[in-house]
Amino acid sequence: MKYKSNMIKKRLHKLNSEVRFPEVRVIQEGSNPIIMSSYEASKIAKDQGKDLILISENANPPVVKIEDYQKFLYNFEKSEKEKRKNVAKNEVREIQLSCTIASNDLNTKSKKAKEFLEDGDKVKCVIQLKGRQKSMPEQGELVLLRFAEILSDIGQPEFLPKLEGGRWLMLVKPKRKK
């Protein structure tokens, strides 16, 4: 059996008698903010059958709102969900290339990279150097530069190809639409 303390949900805001300040700024629907004592505000909320909700404790004086708490929570969660939905979701997609890639294969890989860039994602191009390729690493750089040239109409390199350990890296970001 779970303990009662685990069943109680922690509230995000202080309500009614938990709001204790000498004076508060009260926000009500359809009226301008009024400054009064928290006791008077609590009394008004009780008379209206609503709750006194602490919005901002750090303001001077603290801001409270007279509203039904369930309705307030519903609107609060709705606005939070809307904010999360509007956040830009940039993903980094990875495309593996090789030093000895044929031009047809490079064109196929570039088509896939263009799809990623059109969706607003960044494309990380990687060439892993193996065996004898490590003795001539400039070939990998040439392949990446050619790949960036193919993507130049829709994307631009965030940084030029760089050699890290035994692999070449390049990040291509989508161009801004005008």
Secondary structure by P-SEA (a helix, b strand, c coil): cccccccbbbbcccccccccccbbbbbcccccbbbbcaaaaaaaaaaacccccccccccccbbbbbccaaaaaaaaaaaaaaaaaacbbbbbbbbbbcccccaaaaaaaaaaaaaaaaabbbbbbbbbbcccccccaaaaaaaaaaaaaaacccccccccccccccbbbbbbbbcccc
